């Protein structure tokens, strides 16, 4: 079962076995990632990891339209085997994984991109939660929770969404936290240890979203800039970022957001 495989994975990583050896613990089947079409959102970090490892995968995209929303509500979220239905989700043989961080961590275990010891695991979990907190604050700034979405939810008649106020609050938070990332990355390497791990793709993706939304807190942060270029230069990532689909410009947030990130 998956629990036993994960236990084997962790034991092997603690013993320091190689990436190739650990990768064989989980069967190397073609995985399918499912998310909204043309949106980076919460799925792009897993997508980047898949591009990096270079193994075949399928990316099923649900149109972010009235028809696509109806498809999600009536069909996709009722996929047999999918618990706590949400997008993105991952299908790997008979294994179904929902929630974005769970998807990313599953892929990291499958492809040997988890930290190699307890100390690195603790650091990864800490920075994972920090960057996820900033992404959550960005979402709260960009998406009106009181807005109705036809066919999905009703709106509020009394709620008031103040995008500019929330934007100023997020700017202040970034001015405090981005220097911490700059210090963390001062060694010139990856987020944790000497090699690439899953958290590098998470940090890269969410920092990129944040700097496009609010660039001023990133000015003069040379270590952050160097880290971003390092990830962009990785084999698989470099080719994807040069592709027509990426250069055409993807939404960062859905088109109903106050800021979509669409260039």
C-alpha positions, 0 to 999 in steps of 0.5 A: 500500500502507499503508506508502506511505500512511503515508509520504505522511501523515507527509510532509504532516504535517511540511509542516503541511498541514491535518487535513482534507487529511491525512485524505484520504490514507487512504480514509474507509471504515467501520471495525470494532473488535472486542473483548470485550463490556462491557469498556473494557480496552485498546479504549476509547481507540480507541473514544473516538477513534472517538466523537470523529471522528464517522464511522460505525463498527461495534463488534463485541463478543465475549461474555466467557463460555465460549461467547464464549471458544470463539467467539474460539478457534475462529472470531474469531482465525482471521479471514482476514487477521488476523496476530498475532491478539489483541483488540482488532483493527480491520478497515478494508476489506482492512486488519487491525490487531491490538494496541491501540496499533497500532489507535489509531495507525492510526485516528489516521493515518486521521482526521488525529489524529497529531502535526503535527511530529517534536518533537510525535511524539517527545513523544507516543511518550514519554507513550504509553509511560509511560501504557501502562507504568502500565496494564500494571502495573495489569493485573499487579496485577488479573489473577492469572497463575496462575489457570486459565480453562476452555477457554482455559488451565490454572492453576498449582498452585504460583504465588501471586498477592498482589493487596494487595502488588502494589496497594501497589507500584502505589500507590507508582508512581502517587505518583511518576508522577502528579505528573509528569503533573500537571506535563506538563499544567500548560499547561492544554491537550492532551497535545501541541501545541494540538489533540487527538491520539490520545495524549489519548484514551489518556492520558485512558482509562488515567488514568481507569481508574487513578484509579478503582482507586487514587484517592489518588495523584490527590488535589490534582492540579488539572492532571490533573483539568482535562485529564480534564474537557477531554476529557470535554467534547469533542463526541462524547465528551460525548454518549457519556459521557452515553449509557445504555450508558456510564452503565450501567457498563462493566467496566474489567477482565474479571470474572475480575480481582481488581478489575473496576471495575464500578460 
